[in-house]
Amino acid sequence: MTDTEIFDGHNDAVQFIAEYTSSGRDFLMRSETGHLDLPRAREGGLVGGLFALHAAPEHPPENDLIITGNGYEVIYAETVDPFCARRQIEAQRLALERLIRRSDGRMRLAVDVDEIAAARAEGAFAVVLHMEGAEALDGEFEYLHRLYDAGLRSLGPVWSRPNNFGYGVPFAYPRSPDTGPGLTESGKELVRTCNRLGIMIDLAHLNERGFWDVAALSDAPLVVTHACAHAICPSTRNLTDRQLDAIRDTDGVIGFNLSVNDIRADGHLNDDTPLDDIVRHIDYLIDRVGEDRVALGSDFDGAVMPRGIKDASGLPHLFDAMRKCGFDRESLSKFAFDNWLRVFGLTWKSGP
């Protein structure tokens, strides 16, 4: 157990809950599979997080991983049809609503900073709705407005594949994140619409040119919910020093991704990744952007976790390692909770 209360910037748990899939887990019961459920969240000190809605391809490639001499490349999944994507997103959103109702007050949908703070104070788990990839949206953004009314407060325009709004960065190592074109004209209008509504724009999975397109257009802080430093691990999913500087200069936030292949300098998918190496990676980010701009973005249920953490219940091990490396209570509180609330307050609005 930990006395540090944590808000997490990214998880993929919705795709594995019983309300969404017949083979799914009961999120309210402790499981030994996956990374996140309410009991393990409590054990680890989690008091809330961004829950990602995400549309999977109907026909994923059978052999999408290519091993190279010193790294890897993952072949793009197909672009998801908007109607297929919307069916999946709606099913996941409604499943999450059913789970929250079934929790009998133990979980709450939060749409502003005050609601997150109130849930924390009253011992409820705060759920913030996020969508990872905008394939489900129509060109007039009618569905985006409907999602906003239903509680959506964070949106990643792309996942790691192209869509009508931009070009996701493919998974590859070692490789630059500068992998192709940036936002389309529809993608640029999506950024403007999110700014008007007060929806946080998540730059995770977006390639470098898309990142700079958002930076040129957006009037909100730049936010990446789950990524690491390219200078340490040169994977396409990680951020260059120049990108990190832009996050710093807009008073944004980077959520530190616990995915081992984006933490490790060798890019290996190896869960035997020492906690001291993880803390050194966090230190690098803080040295670059400041302790007010680095938070946790675990990617629970969406990546391979370090063995020393394993799942949400193991987060105290990370915070103990950070303490041993000199993090004081104030800096831990910023990383765990305060930095997300700060950037939400700078981004979200009371209404359209």
Summary of the structure (lengths in Angstrom):
residues: 352
radius of gyration: 18.5
end to end distance: 40.1
largest distance: 52.8
contacts: 1280
relative contact order: 0.15
helix: 38%
strand: 18%
